[in-house]
Amino acid sequence: MLGNLIGGFVVILIGVNLLPTVASEVRGAQGNATGIGVGNNLSGAAITITGLIPLFFALGILSAGIALTAQGLRAAGMLGV
């Protein structure tokens, strides 16, 4: 159980630290698509969908935290499922 807790916290810590990098890279890809940078490899709806990548990355980190909490509560006998 302790190994799972440590592993979960490591996943959350790494994910939170990578979130600004992911957001800046997405912004860079969108900037390239709008002609600010070099190359135009995204257009239209692809720019919008690419803009959602940081949101889904953050939701993945959030789900890891919820799973970690549920696992800890289940091991303590406080969650009956």
N, C-alpha and C positions, 0 to 999 in steps of 0.2 A: 504494500500500500504506500509506503514512504517513497519507493521508487517511482510510482505513478504520480504522486504529488510533485516530486522534484522535476520529473519529466514534463508535467503539465506547466509548471511555472517557467521552465526553460523555454517551452514553446511560446508561451505568452510573452515572455521577456524579449525573445528574438523577434517575434511578430510585431510587437509595439515599436521596437527599435528600427525595423525595416519599413514601417508604414510611411514615414516621410520620404524615404528613397523611392518607394513605389509611386507615391503621389507626384514627386518631381519628375520621374521618368515618364509617367503618363502625361503630365503637362508638356514635357518636351516633345513627345510624340504628337500631341495635339497642336503644338506650335509649329512643328514641321509640316503638319497637314494644312495649316492655314497660310503657309507661305512665309512665316516668320523665320524658320530655320532652313535647313538644307533638305530638299526633297519633299515631294508631296505623296505620301503613301496612304493617307486616310482622307476620306471625304464623306460628306453627308451623315448618314446614320452611324457610320463607323466611328466618327468622332464622338458622338453621344454615347455609344456603347463603350468605347475606350474610356470615357470619363467616369464610367461606373466601376471600373476596376478597383480603385481604392476603397469604395464602399463595400464591395464583396470581400476584399481582403480584410477589412476591419470586421465584417460580420463573421468571417472565418475565425478570427482571433477571439471574438466574443463567444462564439459557439464552443471554442476550446475551453474558455473560462467557465461557461455554464456546465459543460460536461465534467470538468474537474470538480466543481462544487457538488454536482449531483453524485459523483463517485464518492467523494468524501462523506457526504451525508448518508449515502447508502451503506458505506462501511461502518459508520457510527451507529447505524440502526435507526436513524431519524427519518429516513425516506423509505417507505414501505413497498416500493415497487420493485 
